[in-house]
Structure formats: C-alpha cells, structure tokens
C-alpha cells in the first residue's frame, strides 16, 4: 500500500518540476524578445557630408559653352545595426539636366557595428552638349544632382545574411564665382 506522506511528496516534487519548466520557458521567451529587439536589422543611412571644388574652368560663346570641374565629395555611411554592413563595388554619379557628366567608382568595403564610415571621392566633371548650358553658366550657378547606390548585406548573428540597398540623391549648385558647391539637399 502507498503511504500518504510519500504520495504527497511525489505530488509536490512534480509540481515543483512543472513550475521550474514553466519559469525556464518564460525566461527563454523574455531573452528571445530582448534579443530580437536588439538585433533587428535596420537600413544603413548614406548622405553627403561636404562637397567642394578647387578647379573650375568654363567657356561661353554664342555658339557653344563648356565647363570642366573637379569636385571633392565626402560621403558618410552609418550602420545602425549590431552587425557588419558589407557593400559591393558602387559608384557616385553627378548629373546635369539628367545627363551624367561625371562618375567615380567606389570599391567594396565594410561598415563596422554601429559605426560611421567616411568615403572621400574625387569626381571630374565634363560639360554635356545641352542648349541650356550657356544660360546656366552665364548665371554663375549650375544645378547638379549627385547619386549613389550601395548594395550589400548585413550579417545577422553570423547565421543569415540580410540584403540591404541604400541610395543617396542630392541636389546642389556649383557656383562658378566662389568655386564652391552650395545648397546641398539630400533625400
């Protein structure tokens, strides 16, 4: 026959076991919730920090107009993730009236965990054949657009790679008299 005391001890032991398993499950769920909120993959951000020019030449005549310029662009990429953002080869393009007038490649690299990487690019600009060019040169300012696209991956806990593509499009004005890029506005 079973003893009443041993039956009571057995029931208490199984109740404790159930409570321990339930507490372990709750703690595990809480840890997974915290880990998921910390390691959520966010999109890196890219923007122009500064843009300058030290060499601008231009020529205007009634029949044709042209300009040449060398532009120094400082781009920053900020990685808000808790893992590395590795991007492939890319390029920075400068456009005038939707015509590409300069381009410079950017080699592949990595942006560390929660860090900002600064990329300095020198772009040589050559004038296109457009009708509005002489009027813009005579006004002393040229409306330009710079564009860059970075495609890469964020490694998620060394288990999985999440593809990310970030783009930058900035409008700016090239001033022929002061030789600076003004009114830089990025989207």
Beta strands, then each sheet from edge to edge (+ up, - down):
strand 1: 45-60
strand 2: 65-78
strand 3: 85-87
strand 4: 90-96
strand 5: 99-106
strand 6: 109-111
strand 7: 116-126
strand 8: 141-156
strand 9: 160-175
strand 10: 180-186
sheet 1: 1+ 2- 7+
sheet 2: 5+ 4- 8+ 3- 6+
sheet 3: 5+ 4- 8+ 9- 10+
end
